[in-house]
């Protein structure tokens, strides 16, 4: 089963790369930047993006706080239909193909998710592709920042999973996994990767397909009776906020640092989505 799942991940994500030349970067002194130097700079960007998530609320204006309040109110309102939603998704469980369930479970697991994110980043690092590096940095830092939030929150709230107790059952700081429902870690990791990847494409259909793919893991947790609808909904919103915040930070930082200005008349590497594969294309 593990081999089948890993094969599925490879088919869905990664990537039949067709490199024909390695791009190079230049800094104003005309010295070639090394892969090691680039990795150190990127590590700093990952840390900066991580910090951005936790410091940005101090810079929010009234509109931002109004949006946060709306999300809180919406989540509370959605709680009204938590039990009905649970019953509906539980009834669909037997009709869902096993391969879909397996993909939802394994891709939302930290070791598999970080494996994909790291592979994308390393591809960008060794090809010195600014866009691929940025995508990988965005995925890794977003997953880490949002993942820390969900780890602390689910322990602090201690909400019971649907297969453990009622929607209003809480045991804060419980060590039992049955009381770690809110929010959903699988949702955060899976949707972070797909949403971050979707931001690298302009085509609305590609974006939609990637976002839909990112929802497989969240919905699979509803089928498995592991989370309430409100767990999934808030986790998805949290993911969007985190990814958007770090994406803006990277746009600003990577455009101002001379180490990331790719030399003209070289190959420009970019992601391409089409057919049954995601590839990396070099444009002369």
N, C-alpha and C positions, 0 to 999 in steps of 0.2 A: 504493500500500500504506500509506503514511504517513497519507493522508487517511482511509482505511478504519479504521485503528487509532485515530486521534484521534476519529473519530466514535463508535467503540465505547466509548472512555473517557467521552465525554460522555453516552452513553446509560446507561452503568453507574453513573456517579458523580454527576454533577453536577446540574445540578439545576434542575428546572423550578420556579423560585422564584415564589411568588405573594405578594409583599409588598403590604400595603395601608396600612401605616403604619410609620414608623420609631420604634423604641423609644428612650427616653431614660434617662439615668442621672443620679443626683443624689448629691452628697457632702454631708456634714453642713451645710456653709455654704449649701446650697441653690443653689450655682452649678452650672451645667451643665458637665460635663466634655467637653472637645473631643475630636474623633477623634484629633488629634495627641497629646494628653496620654495618651489611652488606648493609642495605638500605642507610645509610649515605655514605659509601664508594662508592656505585654505583651512588649516586647523584653527588659525586665528579667526577666520570668518565664521567657522562653525560655532566657536565659542561666542563670538559677537552676536550671531543670530540667536543663540540660546538665551543670552542675556537680554536681547531685544524683547523677547516675549514677556519677561518678568518686569522690565522697566517701562514698557510702553504704557501701561495703565496710568502711570504718574503723569503722562503727557496727554491723556484723553481730554477732549473738550466735552461740552454739554451733549452734542450729538452722539458721541461715542458712549457716554453713560446712558443716554436714552435708549440706544440699541441694546446695551447690556441689560437694562431693565426690561425691555421688551422680550428678550430671550428668556429671562427668568420667569416672567409672567406667562409666556407661551409654554414653557416647560411645565409649569404648575397646572396650566389648563389642560395640557396633553395628558397629564396624570389621570384625568377623569376617565379616559378610555384605555388605560393601561391593561386592565383585566380583560376587556373585550378584545383588544388587539392580541393579547397573549393567547386567548382561546382560538382566535382565527389562525394565527401562524402555527400553533401547535397542531391544528387539524391538517395543515398542508404538509407536515413533515414527511409522512410516508410517501408522498407523491414526488418529492424532490430527488433528482438523480444523485447517487452517491458521490460522483465526481465533483458536483457542485458543492456539496457539503464539505468534502475534503479540501477543496480549494479554499473555501471560506475559513476553515479552521486553520490550515497550515500556513496560509499567507498572512493571517493575522497574528501568528505566533512570532515572538521577537526574533528568534534565531533565523527564521526564514526571511522575515521582512528586512532585517538589517543586512542579510546576505545579499538580497537583490539591490538594496540601496547602495551598499558598498561596492558592488560590482559595477554599477552605473558610474559611481564617482571615480573608481580606479580606471575605468575606460577613458574618462575625460582627462584624468591626471596624466596617463601615459601617452595619450595622443595630444596633450596640451590643448584640448578643446575648451574654450571658455564656457560655452553653453552647456556642455555635458558636465563640466566641473560644477557649474552653478546648480544644475539640476540635482546632482548628487549631494552637494552641500545643503541644499534646501531640504531634501528628503531626510538626511541624517539629523540635522539640527532640529527640524520640525518634529520628527518622531521622538527625539530625546526630550525636547521641551514639553511637548504635549504628554508624552509618556510619564514624565515625572509628576505632572499635575494629576493624571488619572491614578497613579500609584498611591499618592498621598490621599487623594479624595476618596477613593473606594475604601481605604482603611478607616479614614476618619468618619465617614458616613455610616459604614457598616450596613448597607441596605441588603435585604435578603433577595436572593435570586428567585425567579418564579417557581423553580423546582425545590425551593427551600422554605419559603414562607410567603406571606401576603405582600402586596405592594407597599404597605405602610409599616412593614416590620423592619426595625433597625436595631443593630447591635454595634454601636460605634467601637472602633478599635478591636473588633473581633479578629482572631487569627484564623477563623474558619473560612475556607474559600466560598462557602455558601452564602456568606454575608459580605461579599466583595462585588456587588452588582453594579454600583453607580460610581463612575461612568464605565463604559465598555472599552477595555484595552484593545481587543481585537478590532473594534471599529476605528479607534484612533490610529493604530499602526497601518491598517490596510488603506483607509481613506486618505491618510496623509500621503502615502506613496502615490496613489493614483491621482489625487488632486494636484499634487506638486508636479507630476508628469504632465497632466493636462494643460498646465499653464505654459508649457513649452511649445504648444501648437496653436495656430491661429484658426484652423478649420473647425467650425462649430460641431461637425459630425464626429470628428476625432475626439474633441473635448467631451462630447456627450457619451461616446463609447467608453472612454477611460473613466469618467465619473460613474457610469453605470457599473463598470467592472469593479470599481472601488466599493460599491454598495453590496456586493455579493457576500463579503465577510460579515458586515453588520446584520444583514437580513438572515444569514445562516445562524447567527446567535439567537435570533427570535425563534427560528424553527427548532433549535435545540433547547428552547426554554431556559436559556442561560441568562437572558437579560430582558428587562421591560422595554417597552417602546420609548419611554422617556430617557432611559439610559443611552439608547442608540441615537436618539435625536440630539441630545445635548452634546454627546461625544462628536457627532458630525459637525455641529456648529463650532465647537471648540477647535476642531481640526482646521476648518476654514479660516478662523481668526488667526490661529498660529501660523499657518502657511502663508497667508497674505501678509502678515506682519514681517516675517523673515524675508519674504520675497522682495518687499519694498526695501528692506535693509540691504540686501545683496545687490539690488539694482543700483543703489546709491554708492555702496562701497566698491563694487567691482568696476564701476565706470570711472571712478576717480583715482584708482591705484594704477600707476604706470606699468606695473608688473603684469597687468591683465589686458593690456592693449595689444591685440594681436597684430603682427606685422602684415603690412599690405603685400599683395601679390603672392600670398601663400594660400594653402587650402583652408577653407572655412568649414569646420565640421559642424554638423547639425543633426538633430534627430529627425527621422522620417517614419511616418506611420502609413502603412498601406498593405492591402492584401492580408496575409496571415502572419506578418512579422513587423517588428519594430527594428529599424536599422539605423546605422550612422552613415551619413552621406558626406563626402568631401566635395565642396564646390570650388572650382578653380577660378 
